[in-house]
Amino acid sequence: MDLLDAIRRRRTTNGAFLPDPVSQEHQRLLMEVAGRAPSQLNSQPWRFVLIESRETIDAIADISGSSMTTAMSNGTFFERYKPYFRFSKAEMARRRDGMLFDKLPAPLRPFTSQAFTPRGQKLINSLHVPQTLGSENRKLVAGSPLLLGVMLDRGEYRPGELSSFYSLFSMGAAMENVWLTTVELGMGIQFVSFPMEVPGQWDRIVSLLGVPDGLELMAVYRLGYVPEERRRPAIDWSSSERKLPSQYVFRERADAPQAGWDDLVAPPEH
């Protein structure tokens, strides 16, 4: 698989992984590609922790599942992210970004038209949809053979200073290397994000992992092998009908009196 193919196949894995443990060879490879990412002045501000302990994974799964239930039941998730939901294929085609609402978890689909109303929230809660979603989330995290904690060195990550800006960019580059490599290895990856949505829950993970004071835990991902039939097929990009996966690109034109925004095609739906 070449680099462009990996980029085109890259997706977030929302389903379950195979139970097989991630091999030591693949774990080392993932850490190698992360370490080969660019960083300002070769500062390499990232630190990683690979988690295979079943007890620890189960504990993080409990935190993640309960966080999802809380965020879904009190309405904060919908309120925070409603600008990113699209309610029809026509809207998706027009905007070319966000998430088509019918691709959300099945328990939410019947409430599409009411999801962002107080009445809809009460109905969702009365049917225990948040508990169902939280339980499903817990199972996904608990069923992952490997978790990856991503940290930044506080000596470099100093909010408000340029070093912090550089560190965040470096971390993003490192994780993109990891993400693309999972495609090559037949693996999947997903951000364990819901503990960040509920006050106090992320601190529980920090404490659970024993993160040193000199490091800031920035993210936790779940990883594992994906069944063959669920791996993304190769994409034929030779067709002239394929549009460039670019969004709104600022282009400075020599023949124009001033630079302007060129309204190009936004990324294809993920």
C-alpha positions as CSV (number, residue, x, y, z in Angstrom):
1,M,0.0,0.0,0.0
2,D,1.4,3.4,-0.9
3,L,1.0,6.6,1.1
4,L,-1.8,8.1,-1.1
5,D,-3.8,4.9,-0.8
6,A,-3.4,4.9,3.0
7,I,-4.5,8.6,3.2
8,R,-7.6,7.9,1.0
9,R,-8.6,4.8,3.1
10,R,-8.1,6.5,6.5
11,R,-11.2,6.5,8.6
12,T,-12.3,6.4,12.2
13,T,-13.3,2.9,13.3
14,N,-16.7,3.1,15.1
15,G,-17.2,-0.7,15.3
16,A,-15.6,-3.5,17.3
17,F,-12.1,-4.8,16.8
18,L,-11.0,-8.4,16.6
19,P,-10.0,-9.8,20.0
20,D,-6.5,-10.6,18.8
21,P,-3.7,-8.7,20.8
22,V,-1.8,-6.2,18.8
23,S,1.6,-7.8,18.1
24,Q,4.7,-6.4,19.7
25,E,6.2,-5.8,16.2
26,H,3.2,-3.6,15.3
27,Q,3.3,-1.7,18.6
28,R,7.0,-0.9,18.0
29,L,6.2,0.2,14.4
30,L,3.5,2.5,15.6
31,M,5.8,4.1,18.1
32,E,8.5,4.4,15.4
33,V,6.3,6.2,13.0
34,A,5.1,8.5,15.7
35,G,8.7,9.4,16.6
36,R,9.5,10.2,13.0
37,A,7.0,13.0,12.9
38,P,8.3,16.6,12.5
39,S,8.6,18.8,15.5
40,Q,9.8,22.4,16.0
41,L,13.6,22.3,16.5
42,N,13.4,18.6,16.9
43,S,11.8,19.1,20.3
44,Q,9.9,15.8,20.2
45,P,7.4,17.0,22.8
46,W,5.3,13.8,22.7
47,R,5.2,10.9,25.1
48,F,3.1,7.8,24.7
49,V,1.8,5.0,26.9
50,L,0.6,1.7,25.4
51,I,-2.0,0.0,27.6
52,E,-2.7,-3.7,27.4
53,S,-3.7,-4.3,31.0
54,R,-7.2,-5.7,30.9
55,E,-8.0,-4.2,34.3
56,T,-6.9,-0.7,33.2
57,I,-8.7,-1.0,29.8
58,D,-11.9,-2.0,31.7
59,A,-11.6,0.9,34.1
60,I,-11.2,3.4,31.2
61,A,-14.1,1.7,29.4
62,D,-16.3,2.3,32.5
63,I,-15.3,6.0,32.6
64,S,-16.0,6.4,28.9
65,G,-19.4,4.6,29.0
66,S,-20.6,6.6,32.0
67,S,-19.4,9.8,30.4
68,M,-21.3,9.2,27.3
69,T,-24.5,8.4,29.2
70,T,-24.1,11.7,31.2
71,A,-23.3,13.8,28.1
72,M,-26.2,12.3,26.2
73,S,-28.8,12.6,29.0
74,N,-28.1,16.2,30.1
75,G,-28.2,17.5,26.5
76,T,-24.6,18.9,26.5
77,F,-23.5,16.7,23.6
78,F,-26.3,17.8,21.3
79,E,-26.0,21.4,22.2
80,R,-22.2,21.4,21.7
81,Y,-22.1,19.6,18.4
82,K,-25.4,20.4,16.6
83,P,-23.6,22.7,14.1
84,Y,-21.9,19.6,12.7
85,F,-25.0,17.4,12.1
86,R,-26.7,17.3,8.7
87,F,-30.3,16.1,8.4
88,S,-30.5,15.1,4.8
89,K,-28.3,13.9,1.9
90,A,-29.1,17.1,0.1
91,E,-27.7,19.2,3.0
92,M,-24.7,17.0,3.2
93,A,-24.1,17.4,-0.6
94,R,-24.5,21.2,-0.2
95,R,-22.3,21.7,2.8
96,R,-19.8,18.8,2.2
97,D,-18.8,18.7,5.8
98,G,-20.1,17.5,9.1
99,M,-22.0,14.2,9.9
100,L,-25.1,12.8,8.2
101,F,-27.4,12.3,11.1
102,D,-28.7,8.9,10.0
103,K,-25.2,7.6,10.4
104,L,-25.3,8.1,14.2
105,P,-26.0,5.2,16.5
106,A,-29.2,3.4,15.7
107,P,-31.0,4.3,19.0
108,L,-30.9,7.9,18.0
109,R,-32.3,7.7,14.4
110,P,-36.0,7.6,15.3
111,F,-35.6,11.0,17.0
112,T,-33.8,12.8,14.2
113,S,-36.4,15.6,13.8
114,Q,-36.6,16.2,17.6
115,A,-33.1,15.6,18.8
116,F,-32.3,19.2,19.5
117,T,-35.5,20.2,21.3
118,P,-36.4,19.9,25.0
119,R,-39.2,17.6,24.1
120,G,-36.9,15.4,22.1
121,Q,-34.4,15.2,25.0
122,K,-37.0,14.2,27.4
123,L,-38.2,11.5,25.1
124,I,-34.7,10.2,24.5
125,N,-34.1,10.1,28.3
126,S,-37.5,8.4,29.0
127,L,-36.5,5.6,26.6
128,H,-33.1,5.2,28.3
129,V,-31.3,5.9,25.0
130,P,-28.3,7.6,26.8
131,Q,-27.8,4.4,28.9
132,T,-28.0,2.2,25.8
133,L,-25.4,4.4,24.0
134,G,-23.2,4.5,27.1
135,S,-23.3,0.7,27.4
136,E,-22.4,0.3,23.8
137,N,-19.5,2.7,24.1
138,R,-18.2,0.9,27.2
139,K,-18.3,-2.4,25.3
140,L,-16.3,-0.9,22.4
141,V,-13.6,0.4,24.6
142,A,-13.5,-2.7,26.8
143,G,-13.2,-4.9,23.7
144,S,-10.2,-3.1,22.5
145,P,-6.9,-5.0,22.8
146,L,-4.8,-1.9,23.0
147,L,-5.2,1.7,24.2
148,L,-2.8,4.5,23.4
149,G,-2.3,7.5,25.7
150,V,-0.8,10.6,24.1
151,M,0.9,13.1,26.3
152,L,2.8,16.4,25.9
153,D,5.9,17.5,27.9
154,R,4.8,20.4,30.0
155,G,8.2,21.9,29.4
156,E,7.2,22.4,25.8
157,Y,3.4,22.5,26.2
158,R,3.0,25.9,27.9
159,P,-0.4,27.4,26.9
160,G,-0.2,30.9,25.7
161,E,3.4,30.5,24.4
162,L,4.6,29.6,20.9
163,S,6.1,26.4,22.2
164,S,2.6,25.2,23.1
165,F,1.4,26.0,19.5
166,Y,4.4,24.1,18.1
167,S,3.8,21.2,20.4
168,L,0.2,20.7,19.4
169,F,1.1,20.8,15.7
170,S,3.8,18.2,16.4
171,M,1.4,16.0,18.3
172,G,-1.0,16.1,15.4
173,A,1.7,15.1,13.0
174,A,2.7,12.2,15.2
175,M,-0.8,10.9,15.5
176,E,-1.4,11.3,11.8
177,N,1.6,9.0,11.2
178,V,0.1,6.5,13.6
179,W,-3.4,6.7,12.1
180,L,-2.1,6.1,8.5
181,T,0.1,3.2,9.6
182,T,-2.9,1.5,11.2
183,V,-4.4,1.4,7.7
184,E,-1.3,-0.4,6.4
185,L,-1.4,-2.9,9.3
186,G,-5.1,-3.8,8.9
187,M,-5.9,-2.0,12.1
188,G,-8.5,0.5,13.2
189,I,-8.3,3.5,15.6
190,Q,-10.8,5.7,17.4
191,F,-10.5,8.6,19.8
192,V,-11.9,7.9,23.3
193,S,-13.4,11.3,23.6
194,F,-16.4,11.2,25.9
195,P,-14.4,11.5,29.2
196,M,-13.4,14.9,28.0
197,E,-17.1,15.9,27.6
198,V,-17.9,15.6,31.3
199,P,-16.2,17.6,34.1
200,G,-13.9,15.5,36.3
201,Q,-13.9,12.3,34.1
202,W,-10.7,13.1,32.3
203,D,-9.0,13.6,35.6
204,R,-10.0,10.1,36.6
205,I,-8.1,8.7,33.6
206,V,-5.1,10.9,34.4
207,S,-5.1,9.5,37.9
208,L,-5.7,5.9,36.8
209,L,-2.7,6.0,34.4
210,G,-0.5,7.8,37.0
211,V,0.5,10.5,34.5
212,P,3.5,12.4,35.9
213,D,3.1,16.0,36.8
214,G,5.5,17.0,34.1
215,L,3.2,15.6,31.4
216,E,-0.2,16.6,30.1
217,L,-2.5,13.8,28.9
218,M,-3.9,15.1,25.7
219,A,-5.8,12.1,24.2
220,V,-6.6,8.4,24.5
221,Y,-7.2,6.2,21.5
222,R,-8.4,2.6,21.2
223,L,-6.8,0.3,18.6
224,G,-7.1,-3.2,17.3
225,Y,-7.3,-5.3,14.2
226,V,-10.3,-4.9,11.9
227,P,-12.1,-7.9,10.3
228,E,-11.1,-8.3,6.7
229,E,-14.6,-7.7,5.4
230,R,-14.8,-4.3,7.2
231,R,-11.5,-2.9,5.9
232,R,-11.8,-0.1,3.4
233,P,-11.5,-1.1,-0.2
234,A,-9.1,0.6,-2.5
235,I,-10.4,3.7,-4.1
236,D,-10.2,4.4,-7.8
237,W,-9.0,8.0,-8.1
238,S,-8.3,7.8,-11.8
239,S,-11.9,8.8,-12.7
240,S,-12.2,12.3,-14.1
241,E,-15.4,12.6,-12.1
242,R,-13.4,12.6,-8.8
243,K,-13.3,16.0,-7.3
244,L,-10.3,17.4,-5.4
245,P,-10.8,16.7,-1.6
246,S,-10.0,20.3,-0.7
247,Q,-12.2,22.6,1.3
248,Y,-12.1,26.4,1.2
249,V,-8.6,27.3,0.1
250,F,-7.0,30.7,0.3
251,R,-5.1,31.3,-2.9
252,E,-3.1,34.4,-3.7
253,R,-3.4,35.1,-7.4
254,A,-0.8,37.1,-9.2
255,D,-3.4,38.4,-11.7
256,A,-5.8,39.7,-9.0
257,P,-5.6,43.0,-7.2
258,Q,-5.8,41.3,-3.9
259,A,-5.9,37.7,-2.5
260,G,-9.3,36.1,-2.1
261,W,-11.0,32.9,-1.1
262,D,-11.6,30.4,-3.9
263,D,-14.7,28.3,-3.1
264,L,-13.4,24.8,-3.9
265,V,-15.0,21.5,-3.3
266,A,-15.1,20.4,0.4
267,P,-13.8,17.0,1.5
268,P,-15.9,13.9,0.6
269,E,-18.1,12.5,3.4
270,H,-16.2,10.3,5.8
